[in-house]
Amino acid sequence: MSSRVKKAIFPVGGLGTRFLPATKAMPKEMLPVVDKPLIQYAVEEAQAAGIEEFIFVTGRNKTTIEDHFDRSYELEDSLTARGKTEALEEVRRFMPSPGQVAYTRQMEPLGLGHAVWCARHLVGDEPFAVLLADDLIMAETPCLAQMVDVAAETKGNVVAVMDVPREQTNRYGILKVNGDPDGRRVEIGGLVEKPKPADAPSTLSVIGRYILMPDVFGHLERHETGAGGEIQLTDAMAKMIGNRPFHGLRFEGTRFDCGDKVGFLEANVAFALAHQDLGDDMRAVVRRLCA
Ligand code: UTP
């Protein structure tokens, strides 16, 4: 089994009900933050971490994602004819090479664990990454690249983790911590999906970045349902604890929950403020709105 992480799964089969009606005919993952869809940020993060194969687990109404990662000859010809070289470069820059992208359909949104399981034949017997596009991370070193380094050292599972307010533990997969020697790399002793604040073993939560060993497919195979009646990835990961090293990485960077309206709007403001061309204008807008 190769130990280098070369493949990444992008589960994009969810219904995005929190963003209806915006997501009635458009996937949530195509919602833009400033000038790029969420899914493009996730793919670029994976590219920066050395990922070579991009596996999308899609569902109904997701064809715009396929179109986004495909050549658009008419558009490119028009941009060329009009001399719009910068715009042309922008639509070509992030394009994976032919054969690097694969799509499979989840058919029914039965949960994140089920979406990951749908990609089992495309992943095969090697470690792989999972990136949830609605967790957008602003970081100097992309979050997945930080995790790949830890996985190379530990030769085990690695998930990105962060502290959340105790009253929000029922929204996340929460860690039982076995060891926290350096405040960065946490040894995981247990995982609980969406515990009530009173029952949560910690406030350290798993966010949407994972590096997993292929053993997880064996656990997902059973299609056991968990919190919310969904097939949960957290429950399958919990079964791997004790068999192999399993670490949480307190990554460096800021995570925006773009699956939530306020988090999505916050991401737009933060990325616009950090944008080279828009930052100054945006600062003036924010000041005006808050005055
Ligand atoms: P969410 O839990 O945010 O669910 O999924 P959702 O359906 O997209 O959104 P809401 O809650 O109805 O607004 C987190 C990620 O997992 C994917 C989603 O597409 C999203 O990227 N997912 C979720 C699947 O691919 N399949 C599923 O069955 C569930």
Residues whose N, C-alpha, C, O or C-beta is under 5 A from the ligand:
A	BS01	UTP	P11 V12 G13 G14 L15 G16 T17 R18 F19 V57 E108 P109 L110 G111 L112 A115 L132 A133 D134 G259
